[in-house]
């Protein structure tokens, strides 16, 4: 649930990108969402890097 909340907040920050100030911590939230994805990958015994690479290819 926390991951979905962070993803929603990231989406909100993207929409608010025009308002760039100290309250718009998009960079931090993107890092947090990636961290969640790595945690989920690890718990699922999925190689995160390989999953991303396979998707891009």
Buried (B, 14 or more C-beta within 10 A) or exposed (E): EEBEEBBEBBEEBEEEEEEEEEEBBBEEBBEBBEEBBEEEBEEEEEEBEEEEEEEEE
